Structure formats: structure tokens, C-alpha cells
Amino acid sequence: MPQHTPLAFTRTQSTRPTPLAERKAVLENPGFGKYYSDHMVAIDWDAEQGWHGARGKPYAPLTLDPASLVLHYAQAVFEGLKAYRHADGSIWTFRPDVNAKRFSDSAERLGLPELPHDVFIQSLKELVQLDGDWVPSAIESSLYLRPFMIANENSLSVRGADQVAYYVIGSPAGPYFSSGVTPVPIWVSTQRTRAARGGTGYAKCAGNYAGSLAPLKEARKNGCPQVLFLDSEHGQYLEELGGMNIFIVQQDGNLVTPALSDSILPGVTRASVIELARAEGRTVQERPISLTEVRDGLASRQITELFACGTAALIFPISALKSEAFSYGHDSAAAGPVTLALRKQLLDIQYGKTTDTRNWMLRLA
Ligand SMILES: *Cc1c(COP(=O)(O)O)cnc(C)c1O
């Protein structure tokens, strides 16, 4: 990595911030990914100077040359984490060091420069210090932070860019489940996979998402809000959803989740669920899970709960796995006790309602 010294951020306040009444209305019902806060962070990189020009500034459209590498070869990576308001008004985020490390790993895989981890953390602080007013205070609400890096060099030649830009934007987010945590059916993509051995599956890159969108359309057509992908080699083992990892809960209260590989994204929520579950004495196996195991386990009630997890939805109970050829589980299943208990433990840590014994929370403002 080129530099570890903190970059000095220059700061330009918006001269036309969103009027208070409008912001309040947005924060009362933000939904997800619909509104953006008044500012953003930008940092430039080129092969000669390294990272430079760190700045907090008014939120504004980017100007990109039509020949920008990112538009043609998808040299782009991103992160997703949240800023949570605690009861005393302070603003915190959850395990940003893990996101910083993953952002570096993703960048490396995509041939992009690595952003020093301290600069990543500083960039989150900069945005939240400018836009603290955009962090909602209702439970399960947050300011979703989206750091991302793109190759903005003008070139159609196929190679890693010598010029890139890093940005952070913020989008207020309401509770994912507005009317109670209700299990949802998931569509299993039996023909199309999202990642293969040696590929980019473990990197949080734009291209992985692009590849998941046609299967997602198919899922929605079949009444499922999310897709589960299988392994590309056998078409038999559970990998993960388009943007969430998956767990099964067994009758004995123990958990199983697919082992990480280069085709599965290492979720911060996944790692945290594993740690919390083990701390309360549950066994958590990380190993291959076949579709057959899930089918038989659900039928015999050896498997009692299924859930997905990721920053946006936190923990997302699954009622059934469906495809053209099968349907395992029951549409009507209520969220299971283990799923709900793990979800509550995480929420309590994130919203400062319990002691953060693992030092997972970092204060941003
Ligand atoms: C972001 C993401 C996840 C979840 O990761 P978290 O760090 O828990 O938010 C899982 N799978 C994929 C493919 C992702 O992009």
C-alpha cells in the first residue's frame, strides 16, 4: 500500500442543503436507497501521485468521459455499512475495520489501487460529520454508507486504470421489515450461478451484481424477493444470495453455513453471527450444504430455521426455497426463535442498547 499517513480532508459545505422540513419528512419514511444526504466524500488516485485531493463536498453528479474505463470494463468495487444513532445522539458504525480490509481485497482482485484502511475510516467520519443530521433516530433506521471506487481514466484499452476515484455517499434507510420480521420465500437459481472458482465472487464488485440481476428478475416474476445461488461446479451446494449469506438452524439449535471460498463473499454480518452464536454455546459448522440436505432436513424437521444475513436487511428469515422444479419449506412459516434472538443481539449492539464487549462499534460523530 502506497501510504499510511492520514490524508487531510478539505471541506466545502453545501450552500443549498435540503430544507429542514423536507429532510424531516424523508427521515420519517426513508425506505432504502431512495434519498441521499447533502454531502459526499471524494478522493482521487493516479499512478504518479497516489491518493490525493481528499474532500468533503456537496452531493453532486459526477462528470465522466464516455470513454471512462469503468463504463466499459466494470472496474468498480464498493462497500456497504451503516451509521447508527444511539440514544444519547452520538453516531456509530459497526466493524468498519472489516469493511476497510474487504475493500482492499476487492480492489486488489479488480486491479484497482488499495485505499489505506485509515483513510477508509476517515472518509466515513468526514461524511457523517458533514451529514450527521441525516442519521435517523428511529430503531432499525440508519444512514446507509456506500463507499465505492471506479476507474475513471479515459481509455478503451483493456488494462488496470492509472486513474481512479473513490467516493462515499450516504442514503437514509428505514427498517427493512416495516411490518414485522416476516419470513420470505427465496428463488433458487438452478441454471445461472453468480460466481465460479478463481473468479470474483469474494470481491464486492459491481460486475457480480450485474450477473445476479437476470436471475433476480426471474425470482421476482415467481413471487420471491431474493435469489439463492448454487455452486458452479456441481450445481448442488448452497452458496449465497445476490447480496446476503445464508445459514441453516438445526433442531439442536446449532448452525451451519457454507464455508467461505473464492466464490462466496465474506459478510461482516456472517462473521458476527458466527461469533455471537459460538459465544452462547452453539456449534457453528462452516461446510458445504447441499440442496438435498436442505430438502430432507426441512421435511424431517432436522432443519428448523433458515435465514440470510447482510448489512442492509441484517437478518432475513427464509420461509421456503423454490424453483421451477421444487418448493421446500412452507410459505407461512413464522420467523424462528434462533433467527430472532441473533437478530436482536446484533441490533442491541449496533444501537448501543447493550455493552459492546467486542469493541465492534466505532464512534463517527
Ligand atoms: C455485501 C454482500 C454480503 C453481505 O455482507 P455484509 O458485510 O454482511 O453486509 C453477502 N453477499 C454478497 C454477495 C455481498 O455483496
The ligand as a Gaussian input file, in Angstrom:
#p B3LYP/6-31G(d) Opt

LIG

0 1
 C      -22.293000      -7.337000       0.748000
 C      -22.597000      -8.766000       0.479000
 C      -22.946000      -9.670000       1.502000
 C      -23.172000      -9.260000       2.924000
 O      -22.056000      -8.708000       3.536000
 P      -22.195000      -7.832000       4.847000
 O      -20.813000      -7.397000       5.129000
 O      -22.755000      -8.728000       5.893000
 O      -23.124000      -6.720000       4.524000
 C      -23.135000     -11.005000       1.158000
 N      -23.012000     -11.414000      -0.116000
 C      -22.695000     -10.579000      -1.120000
 C      -22.578000     -11.110000      -2.494000
 C      -22.476000      -9.235000      -0.852000
 O      -22.167000      -8.418000      -1.856000

